[in-house]
Amino acid sequence: DDHQGNIWLSSDNYGIFYYDGTKVHHTVDPRIQAGFLALGLGLNPVTKEIWAGSLFGQMVKIKDNKVVFYRTTKPNERLPMLNVTFLDDGTGIFCTLIGVFKMGLNDKDPVWMKELPPIYFRSAFRDGPYIWFLGDEGQLFRWKDGKAVEFTSIVNPDLAGLDQGLHDFKHGLYWFCSSTGLIV
């Protein structure tokens, strides 16, 4: 939801779409239509731009239904982006097959967050000042202000692959979708 009346959607290998309350529209920019496999997209809370990353490493920022930033992969770079979440200052945090990367509002390239291992992180979610990172092979980390703490042995000792998670503030619970079932 871009707070301007549009719901943004991504489609497996068919690009990015938005729903205006009446009709679904395909983005007009050909760079983010067929062949753009956007797996993670989100609304930047500071710039109000839609940020998206693709499985093939492209990154895009959209404002007022126009692409305002487009980055393609550099030679010999492999940066498949699966999920994006944001810090309060608008810094984008990207989960990838090779680790977690961050990108500030004025940055042109993402930077590896070395405090987290270079592993396949499928997704992340915010929990107040913390960001939780979910590993494809079951790893679970909580991050804040440049420090990461691993919670795998406490929450997921059987190392079930983690797909999605959220913090249920109302009930004080954490929910994790795993390859073997739901972990609460």
N, C-alpha and C positions, 0 to 999 in steps of 0.2 A: 504494500500500500504506500503510494508516494505522497499521501496527504493532499493530493490535488484531484482526487477522484478516480485515480487509475490503480488497478491491481496489475502488477507485473508478473509474468510467467515465463518460464523457460521450457523448451521442448527438446527432447533427445534428438540432436543433430538438425533441428529445424530453426534454431535461433531463439530470439526473444520476442515476446508478444506483450500487449497490454490490453486490459479490459477497461473500458471507460464507463461502465455501468449500463451500457446498452449493447455494445458490440465488441468482439475481440478483434484487435488490429495487429498485424505483423509490423514490426519496425520497418521504417522505410530505408534505413541504411543497409546496403547489400553486404557489408562486412559482418553484420550480425544476423544474417538470415540463414539460409541453408549452409550447412557445414560448421556452424558455430554451435558447439555442444556445451551450452551454459548449464553447469550443474549447481553453481552457487551464485545467488544474487541477493542483494539486500539494499536497504535505504540507508544512506549515510546520514546520521542524525545532525551533523553540522552543516553540510553542503546541500542536503536534500536531493542529492544525486542518487540514481540507481547505479550501484557498482556490481559488475559481474565478471566472473572468470570462467574460462572454458577448459575442457579436458585437454585441449591442444595448446594451452598456455596463453591465449589472447586475453586481454583485459579491456574492459570498456566502462566508461562512466556516461550516464545518460541524464540530461537535465531538460525539462520541458519537451520531452519526446525527441530530443536531438542528441546525437553522440557528441560529447564535449571532450572526450579523451579516448584514444584507442591505442593499445600497445599490442604488438605482435611479438612472438618469441624471437630472441636473438639467435644467431648461428650457434649451434652446439648447446643450446639451452633446452632443458626439459623441465617445464614448470606447469604441470597439469593442476588446475585449481578446482577444488571440489566444494568449497564452502567459504563464505565470507561473513565476518562479524566485525563490529566496530568498537573502538574505545571511545570514551566520552569526548575526546578532542577531535574525533573524526578519522583517526588512523584506522585504515583497513587491515584486518588480520585474515590471512588466507590459509586454509588447510589445503595441503597438496599431497601427492603421492611420495614426496621426498622431504617432508617437514612442514614447518609453519613459517610463513613470511609476513612481514608487515610493510605497509606503504603509507606514508604520510600524505597529507592533502596536496602538497606541492611536489612530491617525489614523482619521478618518471619511471623508476624501477623498484620492484619489491626487494626487501632485504631479509635474509634468513635470520630467524630468531634462534640464536645459538644456544639459548638456555633450554630449548626443547630438542629432543633427539631427531635426527634426519630420517624419520620413519613415515609410513603412510598414515596420515591423519585424515579421517573421513569427514569429521564435522566438529563444530564447536558451539558453545552457547554461553550467554552471559548469565551471571548470578551476582547481581550487585557489582562490587568492584572486581570480582573474579571472572576469569574466562576458563571454562572447562574444555579440554581437548580430548577427543575420542579417537583412539587408534583402531585401525582396521583389524589388527591382531589382538585386540583386547586391552591395550594400554590406556590408562586414564590419568591425565595430568590436570592440576588446577594451577592457574597462572595469575600473578598479580605483580605489577610494577617491576617486571624483569626477572621475577623469581618463579620457578616452577617446582611444584611438589607432586610426586607421583602417588596416586591412590589405587593403583592396579591391585595390589595384594589385599587391600581392604574391601574394595567394592566388587572386583571382578577377578578373584583368584584363579578361576578356571580358564581365564583368557578367552572368553567368548568374544568374537568380533563385535565391536560397537559401531552402530550406525548413526543413531540420533539420541539426543538427551535433552532434558529440560529440568529446571527447578520449579517445583510447584510451591509457590510462596504461601498459598492459602493453607495447605496442609503440612508445610515444612518437609516435603519429600523431594528426592531426586529420582527421576525416571530415566532409564536407559534402555533403548531397544538394542538387543544383541542378536547374534546369529543363532542363539539357542533359546531365546525367549526374552521376557521383560524382567529387568532388574530394577527393584525399587529400594 
